[in-house]
Structures are given as structure tokens and as C-alpha cells.
Amino acid sequence: MHPSVIAQKTPDKPAIIMAATGESVTFAELDARSNQGAQLFRKLGLKTGDGIAIFMENNIRFLEICWAAQRAGLYFTAVSSRLTAGEVEYIVKDANAKALIAGHTLAKVAAEVAPRIAGVDLLMVGGTIPGYSSYENQSVTLPSTPIKDQISGAAMLYSSGTTGRPKGVRQPLSGLPIDAPAPLLGLVTMLYGINENSIYLSPAPLYHAAPLHYSMTVQRIGGTVVVMEHFDAEGALKAIETYKASASQWVPTMFVRMLKMPEADRLKYDVSSMKSAIHAAAPIPIEVKRKMIEWWGPVLHEYYAGTEGNGMCYVNSVDWLAHPGTVGKSLLSPVHICDDEGNELPVGEAGTIYFASAAQFTYHNDPKKTAESRHPRHPEWSTLGDVGKLDEEGYLYLTDRKAFMIISGGVNIYPQEAENLLIGHPKVADVAVIGVPNEDFGEEVKAVVQPMDWADANPKFAEELIAYCRQHLSPIKCPRTIDFDRELPRHPTGKLYKRLIRDRYWGKGESRIV
């Protein structure tokens, strides 16, 4: 299973289509170009186990470069296109990348990065600037045949940095041939029914773990990947109809934005081709998921996992409807719910989620973070930092990230519950619930709301939202005050940089996305 094998069987089949332009690359072209890329990496002196960094927006060359690194036995680190020069510098150096490949649309930041990473080969796609050579011009003159020492490389990706500095996860290379079965293959084919006939829509940035891994896995099987240059709600629905997409991967905010469209606008698109809509990355409000299943049918598949690869829970639409709110049962390893001292908690009680997994991970160059992810008495148990609970049947329910817990008057409050409720209000586009300083109680609950219409950003609407919350939740869980923001700092993958919002109220105005 590999694009090189598919190229022999169906050379003219599209491997990649850009959703907005229709620009495409066949499997034969992907095979030839990825061979040329691997040849270029060897020409630059990169050997098995070395790494490259990819700092690009979604474009036609992105996956080609990943496949070139994969067949050259390299680590490939996809870097968020939203980062500053200092943040890109940190990741390039931390990953020990020997080459940086940047997109021309990110030329301003790429130019700032260049003098900070001396000794790193600099290449650019879609044009050049001083200091960078053209990736296309460098590779097109090289043989389109495989290098002599092909061996499997792997992605080395970084966390989103929503609670602090991004952490890199670097697993040992497998040492296997490039077409050896990948771990994700079985899940994709058995759970989601994706096969060589699938048209897979990827609406999220390819630098994120799930879009990158799933897109490459679909291409291993021989399916076609349709890549959205940028997500927008109507554009996604149009892409499903235009390309008759049968599979896709989403985050909950994308569903929210589609559901907030005027009903006549969203229902005019034919989405009946969609047979498998996968979602993850953030908790989904129960009513949002119910509405999506009512609209698209029982085609939603949810999983809970992380870049760390230490465990995975899964649930289909039928089981979710029977257990609303769950992220599913563990597929790979037992789940343990523990208190702050590491003691296991009974069914129904919330605590830190640990996977008892044989698949151990380390955070690159960060032994302290690695140690913090382990159970105090069972080092083989590891956590992603989330809080949740199990029911009698073993279904897991997420409560929130431990870092976001609010302690008010000695009571632990998880803001996700209020967030899930408030996002369902028809006048709310986005919301974050945080803890802010309170002299008497230590912290109090505050909501920061992005209204659908900025004209609603007034005290009367704030009172309306507080009352709305108190109709459904205990007052202690509801915001005492509400502020308004024109746009919340949300990662394109759907994760909210709540740390940045919280820091405004705790005197840390210099805090940035890092």
C-alpha cells in the first residue's frame, strides 16, 4: 500500500485535487515528483533519520513533499502557517531539521526566519525570495526514479500549543520498506469504510496531525484526496457536492459554522455522497452532533486520540445516539480514570484520563513534560492532560482539559459544559469560558463571546446569555460576567487558544501563540 504501487495500477487517477481551483496531480505524477524530491534530499546530503520542516499553506505540493521525505527515510515536520518567525525558528531547531521548505505565500515570515537558522538548506515552493532556492527548479531536473536506499520515513509533529509551548513527538523510525502497512490503514478501512474508490475531503490545514495522516493513508489505499485551500462553511458544502466526496475529516467548529448558515443556503447543497464524516480534535456539543446526524444521517464517526499515539477511543453514530456525549470506547488499550494522587476513581467520577498503552512516547527534548504525562506509580500509563469519566459500559466522556479547570471557592468547575451550552445560542458565533481573578473565591467564571452580529455586543445581550445559561445549568457553572470579542483566537484545526484569552485577565498581556 503506497502511492508508488497505485501509480502502477491506475497512473491517471487523481491523487490530489485542490478544491477551489480543481488543479490536480495524478498518482503517476505524484510518484514521479516524490521520487525527484527524494533525489533532491539525497543531493542536499540528507540521510536516513535526518529531518526536514515544511512551512506551507495547503497547496498542490504539500503532500508530494511529505511522500518524498517518506521514501527517503526522513522525519518530516509540518509547521503551522500561522506562526511567527521566532516560533518557526524554535520548531526548526528543536526538530533538528536540516532543510526548511516554505510556501511563497508565507514569504514575509520565511525571510525573517532565514538568518536565524544558519546551516539549514532553504527551499521555497511557488516562487523564491533572497536566501531561498526554488524547490520545483531544484527537483525537476533530477531523475524521477526511486533512490537506491528507499526506507520508510515518518512524520514528527508538534502539539498545537494551546496550553503552552508546542511539544514535538518523535517516534523511532520503523526501518521497514516504504510500502509496509501503516498503523492507520486498518482503522481507516474497517471503521470508516474508506477504500480505493473513496473521494476524501480534507477541509483543515495539512500541517495538523489528523489531516496529514489521514490524507496520506487515503493515498496509500488509492483514494483521491480533495484539499481545501482554506475552510469556509459554504465552500465545504460546495466541495462535497462538486466532487461527490464520500469521506471527510472535521472539527466541531466546522460543524457549528455550517449549522449557523441560513437553512436555505446550507440545504441547497447535495451531501448525500458523504458516507463517512470523521471528527475529532475537540469536544463536540451534544446538540451540534444531534443536528449533524439529523442532517447528514448516521455517517458521523468520532475518535479521541492525540499526536502522541498512546491510545484511541472511537464511537459511530448509532452507539453515540445511545450514549450521547461519549467519545467512545478504547480500541487499543485500557483506560484508567485517576485523581490527582494517581488513585483510580469509580465509574462515573471525573479524573485524569490515562491510557495503559504499550505504545510509549516521549516529548522531544522535554523530559519534564514527558515525566508529567506519566502516572506516578504506573509509568506505562500516560495521559494527554484531559479529564473525563467512564460509564458502566466503558464509554468515555470528556470533561475538559485539566489546565482549563476553574477553582472557585474550593469547587472545581469545568468550563466545557457552559461553552457547549452557550455555543447553541443562535446569536453566538464562538465562546470561551475561563476563570478570572476574584478576591473572595480565588477565581470566578467569565465568558468571552464572539457574537454573530457585533451590534449585539452590549450589556443587554450579556444579561440574556447569563440568564440562558442559568436556565440549564447550576449557577456556579455559569458565567458571572460576559465580555465580547470580534474573533476568538482559534486554531484552524478547531482548537481554542484559551490560554491567550485567560492571560489577558491575569496580567500576562505579552502571551502569544507559541
C-alpha positions in Angstrom: 0.0 0.0 0.0 1.8 3.1 -1.3 1.2 5.7 -4.0 4.1 4.2 -6.0 2.1 0.9 -6.2 -1.1 2.8 -7.1 0.8 4.6 -9.8 1.5 1.3 -11.5 -2.2 0.2 -11.3 -4.1 3.4 -12.1 -1.5 6.0 -13.2 -4.0 8.6 -14.5 -6.2 8.5 -11.4 -6.2 11.8 -9.4 -4.2 11.5 -6.2 -4.8 15.2 -5.2 -7.3 17.8 -6.2 -7.3 21.3 -4.9 -11.0 22.1 -4.1 -11.2 25.7 -5.2 -9.2 25.6 -8.4 -9.7 22.0 -9.5 -5.9 21.7 -10.0 -4.9 18.0 -9.8 -2.0 15.6 -9.6 -2.3 12.0 -10.8 -0.8 9.1 -9.0 1.8 8.8 -11.8 2.8 12.4 -11.3 2.8 12.1 -7.5 5.1 9.0 -7.8 7.5 10.8 -10.2 7.6 14.1 -8.2 8.1 12.4 -4.9 11.0 10.4 -6.4 12.5 13.6 -7.6 12.0 15.1 -4.2 13.8 12.2 -2.5 16.6 12.5 -5.1 16.9 16.2 -4.1 17.1 15.4 -0.4 19.9 13.0 -1.0 21.7 15.6 -3.2 21.5 18.0 -0.3 23.2 15.4 1.9 20.2 14.3 3.9 20.4 10.7 5.1 18.1 8.3 6.8 17.0 9.7 10.1 17.5 13.3 9.2 14.6 15.7 9.2 13.0 18.5 7.2 10.5 21.2 8.1 7.6 22.2 5.9 6.2 25.7 6.4 3.5 26.0 3.9 -0.2 26.7 3.4 -2.4 24.0 1.8 -1.1 23.7 -1.8 -0.7 21.1 -4.5 3.0 20.4 -3.5 2.4 19.7 0.2 1.7 16.0 0.1 4.2 15.4 -2.6 7.0 16.7 -0.3 5.8 14.5 2.5 5.9 11.5 0.3 9.4 12.5 -0.9 10.6 12.6 2.7 8.8 9.3 3.5 10.6 7.4 0.7 13.9 9.0 1.8 13.7 7.7 5.4 13.4 11.3 6.8 11.4 12.8 9.6 9.1 15.5 8.1 7.8 18.2 10.5 4.8 20.2 9.2 4.8 23.7 10.8 1.7 25.8 11.3 1.4 28.5 8.7 0.2 30.9 11.4 3.4 31.1 13.4 5.8 34.0 13.8 9.4 33.8 12.7 10.5 33.1 16.3 8.1 30.3 16.7 9.1 28.7 13.3 12.7 29.1 14.4 12.1 27.2 17.6 10.4 24.3 15.9 13.1 24.0 13.1 15.8 24.0 15.7 14.1 21.8 18.2 13.3 19.2 15.4 16.9 19.5 14.2 15.7 19.9 10.7 18.4 20.0 8.0 16.1 21.7 5.4 13.2 24.1 5.5 10.7 24.2 2.7 8.5 27.3 2.7 5.5 28.4 0.7 5.8 31.6 -1.2 2.6 33.0 0.3 4.5 32.9 3.6 7.5 34.7 2.2 7.5 37.5 4.8 7.9 35.2 7.8 10.2 32.9 5.8 12.5 35.8 5.1 12.6 36.6 8.8 13.4 33.0 9.7 16.3 32.6 7.3 19.1 34.4 9.2 18.1 32.7 12.4 18.7 29.1 11.2 22.2 29.2 9.8 23.2 25.9 8.2 19.7 24.8 7.2 19.0 24.4 3.5 16.3 26.8 2.4 13.8 26.0 -0.4 10.6 27.6 -1.5 7.5 26.5 -3.4 5.6 28.8 -5.7 8.4 31.4 -6.2 11.6 32.5 -4.5 13.0 35.2 -2.3 16.6 36.0 -1.4 18.2 33.2 0.5 15.8 30.5 -0.8 16.1 28.4 -3.9 13.2 27.1 -5.9 12.1 23.6 -4.8 10.5 23.0 -8.2 13.5 24.1 -10.2 15.9 22.1 -7.9 13.8 18.9 -8.2 12.5 18.9 -11.8 16.0 18.2 -13.3 16.6 15.1 -11.1 15.7 11.5 -12.0 12.0 10.5 -11.4 13.2 7.0 -10.5 13.5 5.8 -6.9 16.6 6.5 -4.8 18.7 3.3 -4.2 18.2 3.3 -0.4 14.4 3.8 0.0 13.2 3.2 3.5 10.2 4.5 5.5 10.4 7.9 7.0 7.8 9.3 9.3 6.1 12.5 10.5 7.4 14.2 13.5 4.7 16.6 14.5 4.2 19.2 17.3 1.2 19.8 19.5 -0.9 22.8 18.8 0.5 24.8 21.8 -3.0 25.7 23.1 -1.8 25.3 26.7 1.9 26.2 26.3 4.9 25.8 24.0 4.4 23.1 21.3 5.8 19.7 22.2 7.3 17.5 19.5 6.6 13.8 19.3 9.4 11.8 17.7 9.0 8.0 17.4 11.8 5.7 16.2 11.8 5.0 12.5 10.4 1.6 11.7 13.2 0.5 9.3 10.5 -1.0 7.1 10.1 -0.7 3.3 8.2 2.3 2.1 5.1 0.2 1.2 4.8 -1.6 4.5 1.3 -1.4 6.0 0.8 1.8 8.1 -0.8 1.6 11.5 -3.8 3.8 10.4 -4.7 1.6 7.5 -6.8 -0.9 9.4 -8.7 1.8 11.2 -9.5 3.7 8.0 -10.7 0.7 6.1 -12.5 -1.2 8.8 -14.0 1.6 10.9 -14.7 4.1 8.2 -15.2 2.0 5.1 -12.6 4.1 3.1 -11.2 2.3 0.1 -9.6 2.9 -3.3 -12.9 4.3 -4.6 -13.2 6.9 -1.9 -13.1 10.7 -2.5 -11.8 12.1 0.7 -12.3 15.8 1.5 -9.7 17.4 3.8 -11.0 20.9 4.9 -8.4 21.5 7.5 -4.7 22.6 7.4 -2.4 19.8 6.3 0.2 20.7 8.9 -2.1 19.3 11.6 -1.6 15.6 12.5 -5.1 14.2 11.6 -5.5 15.8 8.1 -1.9 14.9 7.2 -2.0 11.3 8.4 -5.5 10.6 7.0 -4.8 12.2 3.6 -1.6 10.1 3.2 -3.4 7.0 4.3 -6.2 7.5 1.8 -3.5 7.9 -0.9 -1.8 4.6 0.3 -5.1 2.9 -0.4 -5.6 4.5 -3.8 -8.3 7.0 -2.9 -8.4 10.6 -4.1 -7.8 13.5 -1.7 -9.6 16.8 -2.2 -7.8 19.5 -0.3 -9.5 22.8 0.6 -7.1 25.7 0.4 -8.9 27.3 3.4 -12.0 26.2 5.2 -15.3 28.1 4.8 -18.7 26.6 5.6 -20.3 27.1 2.2 -17.1 26.2 0.3 -17.0 22.9 2.2 -20.6 22.0 1.3 -19.9 23.0 -2.3 -16.9 20.8 -2.4 -18.9 17.8 -1.2 -21.4 18.3 -4.0 -18.9 19.1 -6.7 -16.5 16.2 -6.1 -19.1 13.8 -4.7 -16.9 13.4 -1.6 -17.6 10.1 0.2 -15.3 10.6 3.2 -14.1 13.6 5.2 -12.4 14.7 8.4 -13.8 17.7 10.5 -13.5 19.5 13.8 -16.6 20.6 15.8 -16.3 24.3 15.0 -16.7 23.5 11.3 -20.0 21.7 12.0 -21.1 24.7 14.1 -20.3 27.1 11.3 -22.2 25.0 8.8 -25.2 24.8 11.1 -25.2 28.5 11.7 -25.6 29.2 7.9 -29.1 30.2 6.9 -31.0 26.9 6.4 -31.9 27.6 2.8 -28.3 28.2 2.0 -26.9 25.1 3.6 -29.7 22.7 2.5 -29.4 23.6 -1.2 -26.2 21.5 -1.4 -26.4 17.8 -2.1 -24.4 16.0 0.6 -25.8 12.5 0.0 -22.5 11.2 -1.3 -20.9 11.6 2.2 -20.7 8.1 3.8 -18.1 8.7 6.5 -17.6 12.0 8.2 -14.9 11.7 10.8 -14.4 14.2 13.6 -12.0 14.8 16.5 -9.6 17.3 17.9 -12.1 19.0 20.3 -15.2 18.0 22.3 -18.5 18.5 20.3 -21.6 19.9 22.0 -24.3 17.2 22.1 -27.0 19.3 20.3 -24.5 20.1 17.5 -23.8 16.5 16.9 -27.5 15.6 17.0 -28.3 18.2 14.4 -25.4 17.0 12.1 -26.7 13.4 12.3 -30.2 14.6 11.5 -28.9 16.5 8.5 -26.2 14.1 7.1 -27.5 10.8 8.5 -25.7 8.3 10.8 -22.4 8.8 9.0 -20.5 10.6 11.8 -17.5 8.8 13.3 -15.8 10.3 16.4 -12.5 9.4 17.9 -10.4 10.7 20.8 -6.6 10.4 20.4 -3.5 12.6 20.2 -0.3 13.1 18.2 1.3 11.1 21.0 -0.3 7.9 19.7 -0.7 6.4 23.2 -4.4 5.4 22.8 -7.6 5.9 20.9 -11.3 5.8 21.7 -14.0 5.5 18.9 -17.7 5.7 18.5 -20.0 5.5 15.5 -23.3 7.5 15.2 -25.6 4.6 16.3 -23.7 4.0 19.5 -23.3 7.7 20.2 -27.1 8.2 19.9 -27.4 5.5 22.6 -24.7 7.2 24.7 -24.9 10.9 23.8 -21.8 12.9 24.7 -19.4 10.0 24.6 -16.1 9.9 22.7 -16.4 6.1 22.5 -14.7 3.0 23.9 -11.0 2.4 23.8 -9.8 0.4 20.9 -6.1 -0.1 21.7 -5.6 -0.1 25.5 -7.4 0.0 28.8 -8.5 3.5 30.1 -8.0 4.4 33.7 -9.5 7.5 35.5 -7.4 8.7 38.4 -7.4 11.5 40.9 -4.5 14.0 41.4 -2.7 11.4 43.6 -3.0 8.7 41.0 -5.7 6.7 42.7 -8.3 5.1 40.4 -11.7 6.5 40.6 -15.0 4.6 40.4 -17.3 4.6 37.4 -19.0 8.0 36.9 -16.4 10.1 38.7 -14.2 12.5 36.7 -10.4 12.5 36.8 -7.3 12.5 34.7 -7.6 10.1 31.7 -4.7 7.6 31.4 -4.1 5.0 28.6 -2.3 1.9 29.7 -0.6 1.6 26.4 2.4 -0.4 25.1 3.0 2.4 22.6 5.2 4.7 24.7 6.1 8.2 23.6 8.5 10.9 24.6 8.3 14.7 24.1 11.4 15.6 22.1 14.0 17.5 24.2 11.5 17.8 27.1 12.0 15.1 29.7 10.0 17.2 32.2 6.9 17.2 30.1 7.4 13.5 29.3 7.6 12.7 33.0 4.5 14.8 33.8 2.5 12.7 31.2 3.1 9.5 33.1 1.2 8.0 36.0 3.1 8.4 39.3 3.0 4.7 40.1 2.4 3.1 36.6 4.9 4.6 34.2 3.4 2.6 31.4 0.2 4.7 31.8 0.2 8.0 30.0 -2.1 11.0 29.7 -2.8 13.8 27.2 -3.8 16.1 30.1 -7.6 15.6 29.7 -10.2 15.0 32.3 -13.1 12.6 31.8 -15.2 9.8 33.2 -16.3 6.2 32.2 -19.8 4.8 32.3 -20.8 1.2 33.3 -20.3 0.0 29.7 -16.8 1.5 29.3 -17.7 4.5 27.2 -15.5 7.6 27.9 -16.9 11.1 28.3 -14.5 14.1 28.2 -15.0 16.8 30.9 -12.3 19.3 29.8 -8.5 19.8 29.8 -7.1 19.8 33.3 -5.3 23.1 32.5 -8.6 24.8 31.9 -10.3 23.8 35.2 -11.6 26.8 37.3 -11.4 26.6 41.1 -13.9 28.9 42.7 -14.3 28.9 46.4 -12.7 25.4 46.5 -15.1 24.0 43.9 -13.7 22.5 40.7 -15.6 23.8 37.6 -15.0 22.6 34.1 -15.9 25.3 31.6 -16.7 23.0 28.7 -20.2 22.4 30.0 -21.1 26.1 29.8 -19.3 26.5 26.5 -21.3 23.7 24.9 -24.5 25.3 26.1 -23.7 28.9 25.0 -22.5 27.9 21.5 -26.0 26.6 20.9 -27.5 30.1 21.3 -28.5 31.3 17.8 -26.7 34.7 18.3 -23.4 33.2 19.4 -20.7 32.5 16.8 -18.0 31.3 19.3 -17.4 31.3 23.0 -14.7 30.7 25.6 -15.4 30.2 29.3 -12.5 30.9 31.6 -11.6 31.6 35.2 -10.7 35.2 36.1 -9.4 36.6 39.4 -11.8 37.0 42.3 -10.6 38.4 45.7 -13.1 36.3 47.8 -13.2 33.0 45.8 -9.8 32.9 44.0 -11.5 32.6 40.6 -14.9 33.4 39.1 -16.4 32.2 35.8 -16.4 34.5 32.9 -17.5 34.0 29.3 -15.8 35.7 26.3 -18.3 35.7 23.4 -18.0 36.3 19.7 -21.5 37.3 18.6 -22.9 36.5 15.2 -23.7 40.2 14.8 -21.3 42.7 16.6 -24.3 45.0 17.1 -25.3 42.5 19.9 -22.2 43.2 21.9 -23.9 45.1 24.6 -24.9 44.6 28.3 -28.4 43.6 27.5 -27.2 40.6 25.4 -24.7 39.7 28.1 -27.6 39.5 30.7 -29.6 37.5 28.2 -26.8 34.9 27.9 -26.2 34.7 31.6 -30.0 34.0 32.1 -29.9 31.5 29.2 -27.1 29.6 30.9 -28.8 29.6 34.3 -31.9 28.1 32.8 -30.0 24.9 32.1 -27.0 24.8 34.5 -26.3 25.3 38.1 -25.4 29.0 38.8 -21.9 28.1 40.0 -21.1 26.7 36.5 -22.4 29.8 34.7 -20.5 33.0 33.9 -21.0 35.8 36.3 -19.9 38.3 33.7 -19.5 38.3 29.9 -17.1 40.2 27.6 -17.3 40.4 23.9 -14.6 39.9 21.2 -14.8 40.3 17.5 -12.9 37.0 16.9 -11.6 34.4 19.4 -8.1 33.0 18.8 -9.0 29.7 17.4 -6.5 27.4 15.7 -7.6 26.4 12.1 -7.8 22.8 13.4 -10.6 23.9 15.7 -8.7 24.1 19.0 -9.2 27.3 21.0 -6.2 29.1 22.4 -7.9 29.6 25.7 -4.6 30.3 27.3 -4.3 33.6 25.4 -7.8 34.7 26.4 -7.2 33.8 30.1 -3.8 35.5 30.2 -5.5 38.9 29.4 -7.2 38.8 32.8 -4.2 37.5 34.8 -1.8 40.3 33.8 0.0 38.3 31.1 -0.7 40.5 28.1 2.6 39.5 26.4 1.4 35.9 26.0 1.3 34.7 22.3 0.6 31.6 20.3 3.9 29.6 20.7 
